[in-house]
């Protein structure tokens, strides 16, 4: 029951806070309810807020904080935003785009394209995260969904709970990698009654994880014989050669 209520409560809190939030760019704010918002290529805007509609930031646009409650957010090539966040919807950060703070969603996937830059964290609750050939300054984390760090640099930790994690070839994670265990009693009973395979963790060739690899639950950990990792706690590594481990 609590899991279903959380997004609704969070949505209400965000919507209530829209009116009082300060602008980061000094430009005029944009807000809407029940319609989508489009910022044309090369335009400037302040804070953007929407309820029940998508938000599109055009190429080379400059905007402030971007908030949505029920809708996706896309930031095109070369655009700049202070932050991107939604409750129910996907977030796409296009090639060469820059986000000064965080990218986050509750229910939805996050994709960060090559040559983009997110100075803060990238986080989801229920959704996959894919970071490709880019830089994330902070943590990458989720609860339910796969995390893929592909040819990228993450300045913070990488953590998940109910999904696999891939640190792809030639990627670098400066912090630790952690798979957490849920303390939710219902979740633990569900796992006991309906068996699921352990999360699959892959550290690819040439990848570096500077911090510890910590596993609070059962996982299957595959580490390339050409990867460099910190101390491993909670499981034993399965070494593999070549580009990928066996399926």
C-alpha positions as a printed NumPy array, in Angstrom:
array([[  0.   ,   0.   ,   0.   ],
       [  2.785,   2.412,   0.909],
       [  4.564,   1.875,  -2.422],
       [  1.458,   2.88 ,  -4.383],
       [  0.81 ,   5.969,  -2.286],
       [  4.35 ,   7.345,  -2.424],
       [  4.309,   8.703,  -6.015],
       [  0.926,  10.361,  -5.402],
       [  2.115,  12.042,  -2.222],
       [  5.344,  13.153,  -3.878],
       [  3.467,  14.512,  -6.874],
       [  1.231,  16.59 ,  -4.643],
       [  4.218,  17.954,  -2.743],
       [  6.037,  18.941,  -5.908],
       [  2.957,  20.56 ,  -7.405],
       [  2.395,  22.557,  -4.219],
       [  5.944,  23.813,  -4.276],
       [  5.962,  25.004,  -7.876],
       [  4.683,  28.512,  -7.129],
       [  7.36 ,  29.351,  -4.586],
       [ 10.441,  28.004,  -6.36 ],
       [ 13.073,  30.561,  -7.354],
       [ 14.365,  31.025, -10.887],
       [ 17.936,  30.072, -11.623],
       [ 18.368,  31.78 , -14.999],
       [ 16.646,  35.131, -14.487],
       [ 14.362,  34.39 , -17.457],
       [ 10.577,  34.181, -17.438],
       [  9.094,  30.95 , -16.037],
       [  6.808,  28.648, -18.021],
       [  4.067,  26.574, -16.406],
       [  1.152,  24.513, -17.632],
       [ -1.491,  22.019, -16.532],
       [ -2.981,  19.364, -18.842],
       [ -0.945,  20.437, -21.912],
       [  2.603,  19.829, -23.127],
       [  5.354,  22.456, -23.072],
       [  7.807,  22.996, -25.93 ],
       [ 10.81 ,  25.331, -25.739],
       [ 11.963,  26.094, -29.273],
       [ 15.562,  25.644, -30.352],
       [ 17.874,  28.4  , -29.138],
       [ 15.329,  29.933, -26.752],
       [ 15.817,  30.859, -23.081],
       [ 13.388,  30.323, -20.206],
       [ 13.397,  30.246, -16.428],
       [ 11.87 ,  27.489, -14.344],
       [  9.555,  25.154, -16.262],
       [  6.756,  23.318, -14.437],
       [  4.046,  21.065, -15.768],
       [  1.331,  18.748, -14.486],
       [ -0.124,  16.118, -16.849],
       [  1.881,  16.851, -19.975],
       [  5.336,  16.351, -21.456],
       [  8.174,  18.91 , -21.575],
       [ 10.487,  19.288, -24.571],
       [ 13.638,  21.446, -24.436],
       [ 14.856,  22.255, -27.956],
       [ 18.429,  22.242, -29.249],
       [ 20.79 ,  24.801, -27.686],
       [ 18.074,  26.17 , -25.401],
       [ 18.905,  27.428, -21.898],
       [ 16.397,  26.822, -19.075],
       [ 16.251,  26.7  , -15.285],
       [ 14.849,  23.89 , -13.137],
       [ 12.48 ,  21.624, -15.084],
       [  9.721,  19.837, -13.105],
       [  6.943,  17.548, -14.31 ],
       [  4.395,  15.446, -12.456],
       [  2.803,  13.19 , -15.08 ],
       [  4.829,  13.459, -18.246],
       [  8.168,  12.794, -19.888],
       [ 11.051,  15.279, -20.233],
       [ 13.443,  15.487, -23.174],
       [ 16.403,  17.853, -23.485],
       [ 17.779,  18.008, -27.022],
       [ 21.33 ,  18.301, -28.295],
       [ 23.335,  21.157, -26.803],
       [ 20.601,  22.33 , -24.433],
       [ 21.378,  23.481, -20.879],
       [ 19.193,  23.063, -17.78 ],
       [ 19.683,  23.476, -14.055],
       [ 17.861,  20.193, -13.282],
       [ 15.42 ,  17.746, -14.863],
       [ 12.892,  15.9  , -12.714],
       [  9.545,  14.153, -13.109],
       [  7.361,  11.868, -11.019],
       [  5.731,   9.666, -13.667],
       [  7.626,   9.725, -16.939],
       [ 10.898,   9.081, -18.738],
       [ 13.795,  11.554, -18.938],
       [ 16.064,  11.828, -21.988],
       [ 19.236,  13.935, -21.959],
       [ 20.408,  14.425, -25.539],
       [ 23.928,  14.409, -26.93 ],
       [ 25.964,  17.411, -25.821],
       [ 23.307,  18.589, -23.362],
       [ 24.395,  19.869, -19.934],
       [ 22.51 ,  19.552, -16.634],
       [ 24.035,  21.575, -13.784],
       [ 22.389,  19.586, -10.981],
       [ 20.352,  16.339, -10.843],
       [ 18.324,  14.223, -13.252],
       [ 15.636,  12.161, -11.526],
       [ 12.323,  10.344, -11.884],
       [ 10.156,   8.145,  -9.695],
       [  8.418,   5.97 , -12.302],
       [ 10.226,   5.961, -15.638],
       [ 13.513,   5.324, -17.382],
       [ 16.455,   7.722, -17.746],
       [ 18.72 ,   7.855, -20.8  ],
       [ 21.815,  10.076, -21.014],
       [ 23.267,  10.226, -24.539],
       [ 26.926,  10.453, -25.622],
       [ 28.844,  13.661, -24.87 ],
       [ 26.185,  14.936, -22.487],
       [ 27.167,  16.057, -19.007],
       [ 25.243,  15.754, -15.732],
       [ 27.078,  17.49 , -12.908],
       [ 24.871,  16.039, -10.169],
       [ 23.19 ,  12.684,  -9.589],
       [ 21.079,  10.48 , -11.865],
       [ 18.374,   8.549, -10.004],
       [ 15.139,   6.627, -10.5  ],
       [ 12.93 ,   4.526,  -8.263],
       [ 11.093,   2.305, -10.747],
       [ 12.942,   2.454, -14.039],
       [ 16.117,   1.601, -15.909],
       [ 19.075,   3.984, -16.272],
       [ 21.406,   4.037, -19.291],
       [ 24.425,   6.352, -19.396],
       [ 26.417,   6.17 , -22.644],
       [ 29.809,   7.755, -23.458],
       [ 29.287,  10.642, -21.071],
       [ 30.055,  12.045, -17.619],
       [ 27.972,  12.014, -14.418],
       [ 29.495,  13.946, -11.534],
       [ 27.438,  12.396,  -8.742],
       [ 25.736,   9.106,  -7.9  ],
       [ 23.801,   6.839, -10.27 ],
       [ 21.097,   4.88 ,  -8.405],
       [ 17.742,   3.189,  -8.639],
       [ 15.592,   0.604,  -6.848],
       [ 13.804,  -1.408,  -9.537],
       [ 15.477,  -1.574, -12.934],
       [ 18.722,  -2.213, -14.766],
       [ 21.633,   0.259, -14.619],
       [ 23.985,   0.45 , -17.606],
       [ 27.156,   2.564, -17.478],
       [ 28.596,   2.336, -20.988],
       [ 31.976,   3.892, -21.853],
       [ 31.256,   6.568, -19.247],
       [ 32.676,   8.206, -16.129],
       [ 30.71 ,   8.351, -12.87 ],
       [ 32.2  ,  10.528, -10.139],
       [ 30.103,   9.053,  -7.314],
       [ 28.663,   5.685,  -6.331],
       [ 26.566,   3.307,  -8.421],
       [ 23.833,   1.505,  -6.476],
       [ 20.737,  -0.57 ,  -7.134],
       [ 18.459,  -3.109,  -5.482],
       [ 16.198,  -5.182,  -7.734],
       [ 17.96 ,  -5.129, -11.079],
       [ 21.214,  -5.851, -12.835],
       [ 24.149,  -3.46 , -13.143],
       [ 26.588,  -3.289, -16.037],
       [ 29.784,  -1.265, -15.823],
       [ 30.694,  -1.503, -19.492],
       [ 34.058,  -1.671, -21.198],
       [ 36.405,   1.24 , -20.441],
       [ 33.971,   2.865, -18.003],
       [ 35.149,   4.355, -14.72 ],
       [ 33.334,   4.628, -11.376],
       [ 35.192,   6.699,  -8.776],
       [ 32.979,   5.593,  -5.882],
       [ 31.698,   2.221,  -4.747],
       [ 29.294,  -0.172,  -6.431],
       [ 26.559,  -1.487,  -4.135],
       [ 23.539,  -3.737,  -4.425],
       [ 21.275,  -3.026,  -1.468],
       [ 18.839,  -5.42 ,   0.175],
       [ 15.284,  -4.331,   0.806],
       [ 14.223,  -4.075,   4.451],
       [ 10.588,  -4.258,   3.345],
       [  9.048,  -7.398,   4.857],
       [  6.526,  -7.809,   2.054],
       [  9.296,  -7.66 ,  -0.535],
       [ 11.303, -10.322,   1.28 ],
       [  8.275, -12.643,   1.529],
       [  7.522, -12.131,  -2.167],
       [ 11.092, -13.121,  -3.064],
       [ 10.775, -16.216,  -0.855],
       [  7.443, -17.36 ,  -2.297],
       [  8.165, -16.48 ,  -5.941],
       [ 11.839, -17.15 ,  -6.604],
       [ 13.65 , -14.72 ,  -8.868],
       [ 17.165, -14.967, -10.187],
       [ 19.784, -12.888,  -8.366],
       [ 20.766,  -9.551,  -9.936],
       [ 23.469,  -9.934, -12.591],
       [ 26.439,  -7.6  , -12.128],
       [ 28.993,  -7.235, -14.93 ],
       [ 32.292,  -5.331, -14.821],
       [ 33.565,  -5.195, -18.394],
       [ 37.082,  -5.209, -19.861],
       [ 39.049,  -2.044, -19.163],
       [ 36.467,  -0.883, -16.621],
       [ 37.583,   0.591, -13.292],
       [ 35.609,   0.683, -10.036],
       [ 37.815,   2.536,  -7.57 ],
       [ 35.696,   1.9  ,  -4.476],
       [ 34.512,  -1.323,  -2.896],
       [ 31.976,  -3.661,  -4.488],
       [ 29.451,  -4.302,  -1.702],
       [ 26.581,  -6.772,  -1.97 ],
       [ 23.9  ,  -6.909,   0.731],
       [ 22.002,  -9.661,  -1.085],
       [ 22.778, -12.593,  -3.366],
       [ 24.089, -11.589,  -6.795],
       [ 25.969, -13.123,  -9.707],
       [ 29.098, -11.001, -10.156],
       [ 31.123, -11.254, -13.364],
       [ 34.438,  -9.382, -13.494],
       [ 36.58 ,  -9.189, -16.63 ],
       [ 40.17 , -10.345, -16.29 ],
       [ 41.088,  -6.92 , -17.715],
       [ 39.007,  -4.883, -15.219],
       [ 40.269,  -3.129, -12.083],
       [ 38.053,  -3.167,  -8.993],
       [ 38.27 ,  -2.41 ,  -5.287],
       [ 37.668,  -4.95 ,  -2.511],
       [ 34.666,  -7.253,  -3.009],
       [ 32.326,  -7.816,  -0.049],
       [ 29.376, -10.181,   0.129],
       [ 30.021, -12.476,  -2.851],
       [ 32.745, -14.069,  -4.949],
       [ 33.64 , -12.817,  -8.427],
       [ 33.331, -15.003, -11.505],
       [ 36.201, -14.093, -13.83 ],
       [ 35.643, -13.988, -17.591],
       [ 37.652, -13.28 , -20.726],
       [ 36.511, -11.542, -23.902],
       [ 34.007,  -8.747, -24.329],
       [ 31.159, -10.258, -22.283],
       [ 30.544, -13.064, -19.785],
       [ 28.601, -16.178, -20.839],
       [ 24.828, -15.756, -20.944]])
